[in-house]
Amino acid sequence: MIINIAIKILNIYSLLIIVRALYSWINLAQGRSRLYYYLCLLTEPVLGRFRFISQRLNLPIDLSPVIAILLINFIKNALIYYV
């Protein structure tokens, strides 16, 4: 039961990361939307930790959402397999 709740929370967080990435790519909400503000507030603690990878490699795009979603999927699979 607790594992199912944790997996659902991780799924929701992955969805929030995807929505934030889409918002930033189409440049609709930066600085003007409350939704984008709250998405940043919720996702930045995780994405900020992975942003250094894109900066170190001097990439023109931010790969932190991709890395975060891969890590979340790894954690979900570990929860399903080992518990």
N, C-alpha and C positions, 0 to 999 in steps of 0.2 A: 504494500500500500504506500509506504513512504517512498519507495523507489519510483512508483508510478507518478507520484506528485512531483518528485525531483525531475523526472524526465519531461513532464508537462511544462514545468517552469523553464527548463532548458530550451524546449521547443519555442516557447513564447519569447524568450530572450533572443533566440536566433532570428525569429521573425522581426523583432524590434531592430536588430542590427541590419537586416536586409532592407527594411523600410527606411532607416536612416541613410543607408548607402544610396538608395534610389533617390531620395530627396536631395542629397548632396550632388548627385550626378546631373539632375535636371535643374539644379540651382533655383528652385522655386521658393524655398523657405528660409534660406540662410539669413538670420537676423530679423526676420519679420513674423515668423509663425510661432505660435505657442507650442504647437505639436512638435515642431523641429526642436524647440528649446527643451521640451521634456524628453524627447528621444535622446538628445545629447546628454542630458542630465542622467539618464538611466544607463546609457551605453558607454559613455566616455571612460568610466573607471576601468573597463575591460579593454576597450579599443586603444586607449592611450598607452597601455603597456606594450602593445604590439606595433605601435606606430614607428618606433625606432628602427624597425627592420627596413621599412620603405625609405626612411631618411638615410640610413647607412648605405644602402645600395643606390642612392640617388635616382630612384624610380620616379617617373612622372605621375604615377597613380599611387594611391594609398592602399596597400594590401592588408591593412589591419582587420577589416571586416572578414576577409577570406580566411585569414589565419585564426581569428576568433571563432568563426563558425566551424572550421576544421577541428579546433580544440574542443569545442562544445560537443561535436559529434563523437569525437574520441571518448570523452567523458561519458556520454550517453551509452555508447557501446560497451564501455567497461562496466557501467552499472548493470546493464542487461546481462552481460556475460558472466560476471563474477558474483553477482548477488542473486 
